[in-house]
Amino acid sequence: MSTPVGSGNTNANQTVRPPGEMFTLENPVFCCYLFWATVLVVKMLLMSLLTAIQRFRYKIFPNQEDLFFKNLEVQFNDPHVERVRRAHRNDMENILPYFIMSLIYISTNPSVGVACNLFRVASVARIIHTLVYAVYPVPQPSRILAFGTMLLITFYMAAVVALRTLSFI
């Protein structure tokens, strides 16, 4: 059972959770993580669909057996398809480490408000990154700002974890 944090804690609304309750639906931080992680997983899955749409739109196929039209040749370097593929690869390079770091961060029993806002902002930033990179390209600094937002949040969570566990080393 969760117990309120004593008067020594700076956040009176924070609850100390036993390890068994940290990753359950009883923990609002974990629930918030589950929702926003699901949004990001769906976004990444939609990137595969967007790649397929671009391939059909521009009739660019990477495999001989995919050539539906007789007058086409296998191609690998269409800028429209490659832009979407780069955005998808960028998602995998950044969202997957973010997922892991977020779960580790949850284990530190963070403030509900802070953690949920971090999850929200990071997820919205990645959606914006996809929109300004793969859907409707916009000049910099839009993409770097969206990219950097999640990166900074991931580093922030890593710093919190490192500082909270440093005494155990």
Secondary structure, DSSP 8 states (H G I E B T S, - for coil): --EE--TTSS-TT-EE--HHHHTSTT-HHHHHHHHHHHHHHHHHHHHHHHHHHHHHHHT--SSGGG--STT-------HHHHHHHHHHHHHHHHHHHHHHHHHHHHTT---HHHHHHHHHHHHHHHHHHHIIIIIS---TTHHHHHHHHHHHHHHHHHHHHHHHHGGG-
